Amino acid sequence: MATIEVKPFPELAPSTQYKADAIRAPEYGRFLEDFREGDVFMHPRAFTVDRSFAQEYATVFHDANPLFLSAPYARAHGFGDLLVHPMQVFNIVLSLGVQNNSEKAIANLGYYNVAFLKPVYPGDTLTARSKVIGRRERGPGKPGIVHVHTLGLNQDGAVVIQYERKIMIPPRGSESSNPGKPDLPFPAIAKPIIELPAIKDPGEEMRWLTGSNTYFQDFEPGQVIVHKNMRTITDEHVPWTYRMGNTHPLHYDRLYSQGLSGPMSGEPIVYGGLVFGWLIGLASRDTTENMLWDLGYTEGYHTQPAISGDTVGALSRVLATEEGPIPKTGVVHLQLIGVKNIKTAEALEKFGADLFIKENDKKELGKEKIPEKIFEIERRVLLKQR
């Protein structure tokens, strides 16, 4: 045991000279020139997810799947405990990377190839690291696009999540003073394999804990599911940004936001990972209440920002179904769409099929972008069969 004796100490401020030449103003984040292809960033801080935080995330973000709420239910299906929600894992790992990857970002341009490889349980500790896989400059003085590959690891060093994202980063205008290192370990999995425990049939006593209309057999390609419940985001998004570990001032500092120009200026912007999480949760009662595993996401975009006071909602479209890799399971491929400040049913009636066209493809198709549309992504989920 270490002991430190507590002694009275003098008040020194009145007698200490102010030194105008000794001012430090630490600054975080990286400019475009600080990203070199092949560099690896070991992100600071580690994050232990306790049980109460895991359950609170699942409830605040409206998820209906008991795997994230009930330890007996999760154990009855073969898991070691209730699961930390995959979107919580995603948000923590992304947020741990903000200081190196995007604290100076102008915009998050997209998520790619998100794969959840292992269960995360309460008590597990997450760390993150990223590798620069591309940097595209767009001309002198213009922001460029940085492409990073990020890994989330547990306390045993096992990769539990990996994904890519593209970020718009402004230039400094001079050579890097803060590069990463190309020789740091980066255990990315080229051909990722999801490792799950042996899935069990929980028996009839557990069936009443979920709805009866979200089994694999309830989905067929072409279906559009309008998720009626929506969510008004309040200033709660500010503490939730920091609870995930995200340090970008755009999400919680009004003076910073008001000092910007363009569509991101004004009120703090809701951290996109939170919007993503709310949309997933709002869709869960209709699509994933009987999900056994989130198989991941491909190529998703925040097409408009959200601020406090906006009301967000979700729609899902079934793209494909197939038999699952585990007995009595099936895989459903979904497209998730997010809208704001318009009822989901009204959005479908107003925009129809155009809701499901990528916003970046619309100019080429001679179509207008939809200002009420805020998000688009595809996902695959493993569901129980009835």
TIKOL-567656 format. One record per residue (C-alpha): residue in one letter; z, x, y. Coordinates in steps of 0.5 Angstrom, whole numbers, padded with zeros to 4 digits, always signed. Example, Ala and Ser with C-alpha at 12.3 -4.5 7.8 and 13.67 -1.06 7.14 Angstrom:
<balums>
a+0016+0025-0009s+0014+0027-0002
</balums>
This chain:
<balums>
m+0000+0000+0000a-0002+0002+0007t+0003+0001+0013i+0002+0002+0020e+0008+0002+0025v+0008-0003+0030k+0010+0000+0037p+0010-0003+0044f+0004+0000+0048p+0002+0001+0055e-0002-0003+0059l-0008+0002+0061a-0013-0003+0064p-0011-0002+0072s-0010+0006+0071t-0017+0007+0068q-0023+0008+0072y-0029+0004+0071k-0035+0008+0069a-0042+0005+0071d-0045+0011+0068a-0042+0009+0061i-0045+0002+0060r-0047+0000+0053a-0051-0006+0052p-0053-0006+0044e-0059-0010+0042y-0061-0012+0035g-0068-0014+0032r-0074-0010+0031f-0080-0010+0035l-0087-0010+0032e-0088-0002+0032d-0081-0002+0028f-0085-0005+0022r-0089+0000+0018e-0092-0002+0011g-0088+0000+0005d-0081+0001+0009v-0075-0002+0006f-0069-0005+0010m-0062-0006+0007h-0060-0012+0011p-0052-0011+0013r-0047-0016+0011a-0045-0019+0004f-0044-0027+0003t-0039-0029-0002v-0040-0037-0003d-0034-0041-0005r-0034-0047-0008s-0032-0051-0002f-0038-0048+0002a-0043-0050-0004q-0040-0057-0004e-0040-0058+0003y-0047-0055+0004a-0050-0060-0002t-0046-0066+0002v-0048-0065+0009f-0055-0064+0007h-0056-0070+0003d-0057-0068-0004a-0056-0073-0009n-0057-0068-0015p-0050-0068-0019l-0051-0061-0021f-0049-0059-0014l-0043-0063-0014s-0040-0064-0020a-0038-0058-0025p-0037-0062-0031y-0044-0065-0030a-0047-0058-0029r-0043-0055-0035a-0045-0061-0040h-0052-0059-0038g-0051-0052-0040f-0049-0049-0034g-0043-0044-0033d-0041-0048-0027l-0043-0053-0021l-0049-0049-0018v-0050-0047-0011h-0056-0051-0008p-0062-0047-0008m-0064-0048-0001q-0057-0045+0001v-0058-0039-0003f-0065-0039+0001n-0062-0040+0007i-0056-0035+0006v-0061-0029+0004l-0066-0031+0009s-0061-0031+0015l-0058-0024+0012g-0065-0021+0014v-0065-0024+0021q-0062-0018+0024n-0068-0013+0021n-0074-0018+0020s-0074-0023+0026e-0068-0023+0031k-0074-0021+0036a-0079-0026+0033i-0083-0031+0037a-0084-0036+0031n-0083-0036+0024l-0090-0037+0021g-0089-0039+0014y-0086-0038+0007y-0090-0036+0001n-0088-0035-0007v-0081-0037-0006a-0078-0037-0013f-0071-0038-0016l-0070-0033-0022k-0062-0034-0024p-0057-0039-0022v-0052-0038-0017y-0045-0040-0018p-0039-0041-0013g-0035-0034-0013d-0042-0030-0013t-0044-0025-0007l-0051-0025-0004t-0054-0019-0001a-0061-0018+0001r-0066-0013+0003s-0074-0013+0005k-0080-0009+0004v-0086-0009+0009i-0092-0011+0006g-0096-0012+0012r-0097-0011+0019r-0103-0014+0023e-0103-0013+0031r-0107-0017+0035g-0109-0013+0041p-0105-0009+0047g-0099-0013+0049k-0100-0019+0044p-0095-0021+0039g-0097-0019+0032i-0096-0021+0025v-0091-0018+0020h-0091-0020+0013v-0084-0018+0009h-0082-0019+0002t-0075-0021+0001l-0070-0021-0005g-0063-0024-0006l-0059-0020-0011n-0052-0022-0014q-0046-0018-0014d-0049-0015-0021g-0055-0013-0017a-0059-0018-0021v-0065-0021-0017v-0063-0029-0016i-0069-0031-0011q-0075-0027-0008y-0080-0030-0003e-0085-0028+0002r-0085-0030+0010k-0090-0028+0016i-0087-0027+0022m-0089-0027+0029i-0086-0021+0033p-0087-0018+0040p-0089-0011+0041r-0085-0006+0045g-0091-0002+0047s-0088+0005+0045e-0087+0008+0038s-0082+0006+0033s-0075+0008+0035n-0072+0004+0029p-0076+0004+0023g-0074+0003+0016k-0074+0007+0010p-0080+0007+0004d-0075+0011-0001l-0070+0005-0001p-0069+0001-0008f-0073-0005-0008p-0073-0008-0015a-0078-0014-0014i-0080-0017-0020a-0088-0017-0021k-0088-0023-0026p-0082-0027-0025i-0079-0030-0030i-0073-0035-0029e-0067-0034-0033l-0063-0041-0035p-0058-0042-0040a-0059-0046-0046i-0060-0053-0043k-0056-0058-0047d-0057-0066-0047p-0051-0068-0044g-0050-0075-0048e-0050-0082-0045e-0043-0081-0042m-0047-0077-0036r-0053-0081-0035w-0050-0086-0031l-0049-0081-0026t-0056-0081-0023g-0061-0086-0022s-0066-0089-0027n-0072-0088-0023t-0073-0080-0022y-0074-0078-0029f-0081-0074-0031q-0084-0081-0034d-0083-0084-0027f-0088-0079-0023e-0096-0079-0024p-0101-0076-0019g-0103-0079-0013q-0096-0083-0012v-0094-0082-0005i-0086-0083-0004v-0084-0085+0003h-0076-0083+0003k-0073-0088+0008n-0067-0085+0010m-0068-0080+0016r-0063-0076+0019t-0061-0075+0027i-0060-0067+0028t-0054-0066+0033d-0051-0060+0036e-0048-0059+0029h-0054-0055+0028v-0051-0049+0032p-0045-0048+0027w-0049-0049+0021t-0054-0043+0024y-0048-0038+0024r-0045-0041+0017m-0051-0039+0014g-0051-0032+0017n-0057-0033+0022t-0056-0029+0028h-0062-0030+0032p-0060-0033+0039l-0066-0038+0040h-0062-0043+0035y-0055-0043+0039d-0056-0040+0046r-0058-0044+0051l-0059-0039+0057y-0063-0035+0052s-0068-0041+0050q-0068-0043+0058g-0071-0036+0059l-0077-0036+0055s-0083-0039+0056g-0088-0044+0052p-0086-0049+0047m-0080-0045+0045s-0077-0045+0052g-0071-0050+0054e-0066-0053+0049p-0064-0048+0043i-0069-0049+0037v-0066-0052+0030y-0066-0046+0025g-0072-0048+0021g-0068-0047+0014l-0064-0052+0016v-0069-0057+0018f-0072-0055+0011g-0066-0056+0007w-0065-0063+0011l-0072-0065+0008i-0071-0063+0001g-0064-0067+0001l-0067-0073+0004a-0072-0073-0001s-0067-0072-0007r-0065-0079-0009d-0072-0081-0010t-0075-0074-0013t-0070-0069-0016e-0064-0073-0018n-0065-0071-0025m-0068-0064-0023l-0065-0059-0028w-0068-0053-0024d-0072-0052-0017l-0078-0048-0020g-0080-0046-0013y-0085-0046-0007t-0091-0044-0004e-0094-0043+0003g-0090-0048+0007y-0090-0048+0015h-0086-0051+0020t-0091-0054+0024q-0087-0056+0030p-0080-0054+0032a-0074-0059+0032i-0068-0059+0037s-0061-0063+0037g-0062-0070+0038d-0069-0070+0034t-0069-0075+0028v-0073-0072+0022g-0075-0075+0015a-0079-0074+0009l-0085-0076+0005s-0087-0073-0002r-0094-0074-0005v-0094-0072-0013l-0100-0067-0014a-0099-0066-0022t-0095-0067-0028e-0094-0063-0034e-0090-0062-0040g-0084-0058-0039p-0082-0051-0042i-0076-0054-0045p-0076-0059-0050k-0075-0066-0046t-0077-0064-0040g-0083-0064-0035v-0086-0061-0029v-0087-0064-0023h-0091-0061-0017l-0090-0064-0010q-0092-0064-0003l-0087-0065+0002i-0088-0067+0009g-0083-0067+0015v-0084-0072+0021k-0079-0073+0027n-0078-0078+0031i-0082-0083+0028k-0080-0087+0022t-0083-0085+0015a-0086-0091+0013e-0089-0092+0020a-0092-0085+0020l-0096-0086+0014e-0098-0092+0017k-0101-0089+0023f-0103-0082+0020g-0105-0084+0013a-0108-0078+0009d-0108-0074+0015l-0101-0073+0014f-0102-0069+0008i-0108-0064+0011k-0105-0057+0013e-0104-0057+0020n-0108-0051+0021d-0114-0053+0017k-0115-0059+0022k-0119-0056+0027e-0124-0054+0022l-0125-0061+0020g-0125-0064+0027k-0118-0067+0027e-0113-0067+0031k-0106-0064+0030i-0100-0069+0029p-0095-0068+0034e-0090-0072+0030k-0091-0067+0024i-0086-0062+0023f-0086-0059+0016e-0091-0058+0010i-0090-0055+0003e-0091-0055-0004r-0086-0055-0009r-0085-0055-0017v-0079-0058-0020l-0077-0058-0027l-0074-0065-0029k-0071-0069-0035q-0075-0073-0039r-0072-0080-0040
</balums>
